[in-house]
């Protein structure tokens, strides 16, 4: 199943946790804020949820193919 990952730039604190823990999913943009590498990913859901939970700025949201937010709390 494919998932959509979104980073809220106004909440991103550029800690780099998501980029270092999920280099196949995240990278830094030209302002050193995290962004998804691709619009959608087939990365394992549990790993995506862990990345979202570990974001110190709580800036990562995971969406199902249907557009529904997958709760990661």
N, C-alpha and C positions, 0 to 999 in steps of 0.2 A: 504494500500500500504506500502511496506517496503522501507526503505531508508538506504543508507550507510552513515555513519558519519566518517570523517577522521580528525585527529588532526595533524597538521604539528608541529612536536616536536621542530624544530628549531625556530618556532615563539611563542611557548607556554612559558608564563612567570610565570606559576604556581600560578596564582592569586587565583585559586580555585573557581572562579565564576561559571563555568560550572558544577563542581562537586557538589557545594552546591545547585545550581538552578535546576540541572537535575541529581539527584543521581541514577535514573533508566537508564541513558544513559552514564554517565561518571564516572570515578574513577581516582585515582592517581596510576601511576606505581611506581616501586621501586626507581625511580629518582625524584619522586614528580612532574612528568609531567602528564598532563591530557591524558587520552586515553579512547576510547569507550569501554564500558563493553562488547558489542557484535559486531560482524562484520556488522550486519544489525539490524534495529529496526523498530517497528511499531508505535513508539512514534508519536504523532500528529505533522504534518508538521509545523504548525504555532509555536508550542512550540520549535521545533528544530531550526527554523529560528531565533526565539528570542534568544535562547542560542548562536547561531553563531554570531548574531549581537552584543550581549553583551560581547563577548570575547575581553578583552582589547588588546590581542596580535594578534587579527584577525587570529587565528590559526585553526578555525573550518570550514570545508567545508562539505556541505550536497550534496549527490548525489541521483538522482532518480534511480529506478530499471534499467533503460536503460543505466546508467553510466553517464548521463548528469548532469552537475553541476547545482544545483538550486541556483539562485542568491538570496542573502540575504541582499543586500544593500538597 
